[in-house]
Amino acid sequence: MQNTGSFKLRGIVNTMANLSRTDKETSSGGLVTMSAGNYGRSFAYMCSELGVRAKVVMPLTAPQNRVDIIRSYGVDVEKLPSSEMIARVDRCVAEEGMEFMHPFDDPRLIAGHGSLGLEILEDLPDVDVVVVCCGGGGLLAGIAAALKLSGNEAKIFGVEPEGACTMYLSLKEGRAVSKPDAKSIAGGLAPPFAGKLTYSIVKQHVEKVVLVTDSEIIDAVRTLYQNGIVAEPSGAAALAALRCNKIGDVAGKKVVLTISGSNVSPVELSELLK
């Protein structure tokens, strides 16, 4: 697990390392993003390391402990209803001269996350099945692109919560769709829309996106904890799909699944494990 407790730093580091001269000139007012937690934390960490002014727009539903952690890096945080977040980001860009860093639908971010796919190939070049948690789709798209463009023939599955199935619905409808009422115990997997770029990559390279219930996710969190691994609900969705036979017959196959985040407080974990 990377510093800040999730995979998000991979994409953020690559995005910031590849900001163009135009990006740097237009971002004189700082950087802004929107996040329910993990992306915002990693974004804030990197901005603090680089001494860059930054703002994170968060949903009202974001746990206060995650808000406090993000603020501890010295960045501004604004909490708003989910329906108002994009408009606020747009105003930060137009009125304050800030540069928007998209939390999942950016090719530099996706490429950074794809480093995980390359590491899978280093450790298990003959992998048969890869199961990846999916929120906005940045991690799923990155891993899928890295594997498939390397010539690997593994079957790749994405996993979403039933109550926040934006990528699943996008694949059904043939376009990136919005789901303003997206809601799940796995808040990191519940963006209100699918990314257009992530959707196009997932459509091309991913076998299928499957759905799990919140109770199945909680059972997966419990199973991991009982085996010495602390995972937040968003990080446990892939295991939930595997345990509940959503992936199909994997007997005798070499399977990799992502455990993509550990940012859960002791209080939250105790509530989940009741």
Backbone torsions as a table, in degrees:
resi	resn	phi	psi	omega
1	MET	NA	135.4	-179.1
2	GLN	-75.0	163.8	172.0
3	ASN	-53.9	142.9	-174.6
4	THR	83.4	4.3	167.1
5	GLY	81.1	14.5	175.4
6	SER	-156.9	179.9	-178.7
7	PHE	-79.9	-7.3	-166.7
8	LYS	-59.2	-30.3	-178.4
9	LEU	-59.1	-30.5	-179.1
10	ARG	-54.5	-51.9	-177.4
11	GLY	-72.3	-37.7	-178.0
12	ILE	-67.5	-43.0	178.4
13	VAL	-59.9	-43.8	-179.1
14	ASN	-67.8	-37.4	178.2
15	THR	-63.4	-48.8	-177.7
16	MET	-67.6	-32.2	178.9
17	ALA	-71.1	-18.5	-175.9
18	ASN	-118.2	23.9	171.8
19	LEU	-64.9	130.5	-179.8
20	SER	-74.5	168.2	177.0
21	ARG	-59.7	-38.3	178.0
22	THR	-63.6	-43.5	177.8
23	ASP	-57.2	-46.4	-176.6
24	LYS	-65.5	-36.7	179.6
25	GLU	-71.0	-39.8	-177.9
26	THR	-80.2	-12.6	-178.7
27	SER	-99.8	28.1	-179.4
28	SER	-61.1	-23.3	178.0
29	GLY	-85.2	0.6	179.9
30	GLY	107.5	-172.3	-177.8
31	LEU	-115.8	146.5	178.9
32	VAL	-135.1	146.2	174.8
33	THR	-147.9	177.0	173.8
34	MET	-130.3	140.8	-173.3
35	SER	-164.9	148.8	174.1
36	ALA	-88.6	-9.6	179.8
37	GLY	168.8	-75.4	-169.6
38	ASN	-65.4	-46.3	178.3
39	TYR	-63.0	-44.2	-180.0
40	GLY	-59.7	-38.8	179.6
41	ARG	-65.8	-45.8	-179.5
42	SER	-68.4	-39.1	175.6
43	PHE	-59.2	-47.1	-179.5
44	ALA	-64.2	-40.1	178.9
45	TYR	-59.7	-47.4	-178.1
46	MET	-68.6	-38.4	178.5
47	CYS	-64.3	-37.4	176.8
48	SER	-65.1	-43.6	179.5
49	GLU	-61.8	-35.5	-176.0
50	LEU	-94.2	-4.8	-179.9
51	GLY	69.6	34.6	-177.2
52	VAL	-101.4	134.0	173.6
53	ARG	-63.6	137.5	-174.9
54	ALA	-151.1	157.3	177.4
55	LYS	-140.0	138.8	175.3
56	VAL	-118.6	122.6	174.8
57	VAL	-94.0	122.3	-173.7
58	MET	-121.2	152.7	177.0
59	PRO	-72.9	154.5	178.3
60	LEU	-58.6	-26.0	-177.7
61	THR	-78.6	-7.0	-178.3
62	ALA	-63.4	131.8	178.9
63	PRO	-58.4	140.9	-176.1
64	GLN	-62.3	-33.0	-179.5
65	ASN	-64.1	-31.8	177.5
66	ARG	-74.9	-35.5	174.5
67	VAL	-60.9	-45.2	-178.2
68	ASP	-64.1	-39.9	179.0
69	ILE	-62.8	-44.8	-179.7
70	ILE	-63.5	-43.1	178.6
71	ARG	-63.8	-28.9	-177.3
72	SER	-64.8	-17.5	177.3
73	TYR	-85.6	1.0	176.4
74	GLY	88.4	16.4	178.4
75	VAL	-101.8	158.0	176.1
76	ASP	-78.4	144.1	175.8
77	VAL	-128.1	132.5	172.9
78	GLU	-122.4	131.2	177.1
79	LYS	-105.4	129.0	-177.4
80	LEU	-142.1	161.2	169.5
81	PRO	-56.8	144.3	-177.0
82	SER	-53.9	-36.5	-177.5
83	SER	-66.9	-15.5	-177.2
84	GLU	-105.5	-3.4	-172.6
85	MET	-67.1	-44.9	-177.0
86	ILE	-63.6	-42.2	179.3
87	ALA	-62.2	-37.3	178.7
88	ARG	-66.5	-42.2	176.8
89	VAL	-60.3	-43.8	179.5
90	ASP	-59.2	-39.1	179.0
91	ARG	-68.3	-37.1	177.4
92	CYS	-60.6	-38.1	179.3
93	VAL	-70.2	-48.0	-174.3
94	ALA	-74.0	-39.0	-171.7
95	GLU	-99.3	-27.1	-175.4
96	GLU	-112.3	-0.1	178.5
97	GLY	69.1	27.1	-179.5
98	MET	-87.4	155.3	176.4
99	GLU	-101.3	128.6	-179.7
100	PHE	-82.8	125.5	172.0
101	MET	-105.0	110.7	-176.0
102	HIS	-68.8	136.2	-176.5
103	PRO	-74.6	-10.3	176.4
104	PHE	-153.7	-22.2	-171.4
105	ASP	-105.0	59.6	-178.6
106	ASP	-136.9	128.3	-176.0
107	PRO	-60.3	-32.7	178.8
108	ARG	-69.2	-38.6	177.5
109	LEU	-65.4	-47.6	-179.6
110	ILE	-60.3	-41.9	178.3
111	ALA	-62.5	-40.0	177.5
112	GLY	-62.3	-44.5	177.0
113	HIS	-64.2	-28.6	178.8
114	GLY	-62.6	-17.0	176.5
115	SER	-58.8	-28.7	177.8
116	LEU	-66.1	-37.9	176.6
117	GLY	-62.7	-39.7	178.4
118	LEU	-65.8	-35.0	177.9
119	GLU	-69.4	-34.3	174.1
120	ILE	-59.7	-44.7	-179.5
121	LEU	-65.6	-33.5	177.1
122	GLU	-65.7	-41.7	-175.9
123	ASP	-83.9	-31.7	-174.6
124	LEU	-146.4	73.5	-174.6
125	PRO	-61.9	-22.7	179.9
126	ASP	-103.6	31.2	178.1
127	VAL	-58.3	142.8	-178.8
128	ASP	-100.8	-38.4	-174.2
129	VAL	-138.5	135.0	176.0
130	VAL	-126.7	127.8	-176.6
131	VAL	-117.7	124.9	-169.7
132	VAL	-129.9	131.7	173.2
133	CYS	-62.9	143.7	-177.0
134	CYS	-133.1	121.3	171.2
135	GLY	-110.5	-94.2	173.1
136	GLY	-75.6	-18.3	176.0
137	GLY	101.2	3.7	-178.6
138	GLY	-62.6	-45.4	179.9
139	LEU	-68.5	-46.0	179.8
140	LEU	-60.2	-46.4	179.6
141	ALA	-63.7	-41.4	-178.9
142	GLY	-65.0	-47.3	179.5
143	ILE	-64.4	-44.2	-178.7
144	ALA	-61.5	-45.2	-179.6
145	ALA	-64.0	-43.0	-179.0
146	ALA	-61.9	-42.7	-178.9
147	LEU	-69.3	-50.6	-173.9
148	LYS	-70.1	-38.8	179.3
149	LEU	-73.3	-12.1	173.7
150	SER	-90.5	0.6	178.7
151	GLY	87.5	7.3	-179.6
152	ASN	-75.6	144.7	-176.6
153	GLU	-107.3	15.9	179.1
154	ALA	-61.5	148.9	173.3
155	LYS	-85.9	130.3	-175.3
156	ILE	-113.7	129.4	-179.5
157	PHE	-119.7	137.7	170.7
158	GLY	-99.6	153.1	-179.6
159	VAL	-130.2	126.3	177.5
160	GLU	-126.2	156.7	172.2
161	PRO	-72.4	148.1	179.4
162	GLU	-58.1	-36.1	-176.8
163	GLY	-82.9	-0.8	-177.9
164	ALA	-144.8	57.3	-168.4
165	CYS	-100.4	54.5	-175.6
166	THR	-65.9	-40.5	-179.5
167	MET	-72.0	-39.2	176.9
168	TYR	-58.1	-47.8	179.6
169	LEU	-66.7	-36.1	178.6
170	SER	-61.7	-43.4	179.2
171	LEU	-65.6	-35.5	178.2
172	LYS	-68.2	-38.5	-174.7
173	GLU	-92.5	-10.0	177.7
174	GLY	78.3	21.2	178.4
175	ARG	-162.3	159.0	177.1
176	ALA	-70.8	124.8	-175.1
177	VAL	-117.0	165.5	176.5
178	SER	-105.9	152.0	174.7
179	LYS	-142.6	82.8	-174.4
180	PRO	-59.3	-24.2	-178.4
181	ASP	-94.5	17.6	179.9
182	ALA	-56.3	129.6	-177.4
183	LYS	-154.7	137.5	179.0
184	SER	-163.3	157.6	171.3
185	ILE	-60.5	-25.3	176.9
186	ALA	-92.4	79.4	-174.5
187	GLY	-60.0	-31.2	179.3
188	GLY	-70.0	-11.7	178.5
189	LEU	-108.1	22.0	-173.6
190	ALA	-126.6	50.6	174.5
191	PRO	-69.7	155.6	-177.8
192	PRO	-78.5	-2.8	179.3
193	PHE	-156.6	158.4	174.3
194	ALA	-91.9	147.0	177.5
195	GLY	-74.4	144.3	178.8
196	LYS	-67.1	-40.8	180.0
197	LEU	-72.1	-45.8	179.2
198	THR	-61.5	-39.8	178.5
199	TYR	-59.4	-45.3	-177.0
200	SER	-63.8	-37.0	178.8
201	ILE	-72.2	-43.1	178.6
202	VAL	-61.6	-43.4	179.5
203	LYS	-58.6	-37.2	-176.5
204	GLN	-79.3	-35.9	-167.5
205	HIS	-117.9	-11.5	-174.7
206	VAL	-101.5	134.4	-178.5
207	GLU	-61.6	-46.3	-172.4
208	LYS	-170.4	150.3	169.4
209	VAL	-109.6	125.1	-178.3
210	VAL	-111.0	162.1	-175.3
211	LEU	-115.9	144.9	175.7
212	VAL	-129.0	154.0	178.6
213	THR	-86.7	163.7	176.9
214	ASP	-61.5	-38.0	180.0
215	SER	-66.2	-35.8	176.4
216	GLU	-67.2	-36.3	176.6
217	ILE	-65.7	-44.2	179.5
218	ILE	-62.0	-40.4	177.4
219	ASP	-61.8	-36.1	178.5
220	ALA	-69.5	-39.4	175.1
221	VAL	-58.4	-43.7	-179.7
222	ARG	-63.7	-44.4	179.9
223	THR	-61.1	-44.3	178.5
224	LEU	-62.9	-44.2	-179.6
225	TYR	-60.8	-41.3	179.6
226	GLN	-65.8	-17.8	178.2
227	ASN	-107.7	19.1	172.0
228	GLY	84.4	15.9	-179.6
229	ILE	-120.0	122.3	176.9
230	VAL	-92.4	117.7	179.9
231	ALA	-132.0	142.3	172.5
232	GLU	-75.9	164.3	-179.9
233	PRO	-55.4	-42.1	180.0
234	SER	-61.3	-30.6	-178.7
235	GLY	-82.1	-11.4	-174.0
236	ALA	-104.2	-0.7	-173.9
237	ALA	-63.0	-36.6	-179.7
238	ALA	-63.5	-42.4	177.1
239	LEU	-64.5	-38.6	178.2
240	ALA	-57.1	-44.2	179.9
241	ALA	-64.2	-41.1	-179.6
242	LEU	-67.0	-44.5	-178.7
243	ARG	-65.2	-31.8	-175.2
244	CYS	-98.2	18.3	173.9
245	ASN	58.8	35.8	177.9
246	LYS	-84.8	-12.2	-174.5
247	ILE	-95.2	-16.5	-176.0
248	GLY	98.7	-169.1	-175.7
249	ASP	-75.5	115.6	178.8
250	VAL	-116.2	12.6	-179.9
251	ALA	-57.6	129.2	178.2
252	GLY	77.1	2.2	-178.9
253	LYS	-100.4	156.0	177.4
254	LYS	-90.8	113.5	-171.3
255	VAL	-117.5	135.2	172.7
256	VAL	-119.7	133.8	172.9
257	LEU	-130.1	150.1	-177.8
258	THR	-89.9	138.0	166.7
259	ILE	-115.0	97.6	-158.2
260	SER	-98.6	4.0	178.6
261	GLY	-168.6	145.6	-179.8
262	SER	-125.4	18.1	-175.8
263	ASN	-85.3	80.8	176.0
264	VAL	-136.9	129.7	-177.6
265	SER	-75.4	160.2	176.4
266	PRO	-56.2	-37.5	179.4
267	VAL	-66.5	-45.8	179.1
268	GLU	-62.5	-41.9	-178.6
269	LEU	-65.0	-41.7	179.3
270	SER	-64.2	-35.9	176.7
271	GLU	-65.9	-41.3	-179.7
272	LEU	-65.3	-35.2	-172.2
273	LEU	-92.0	4.7	178.7
274	LYS	-60.6	NA	NA
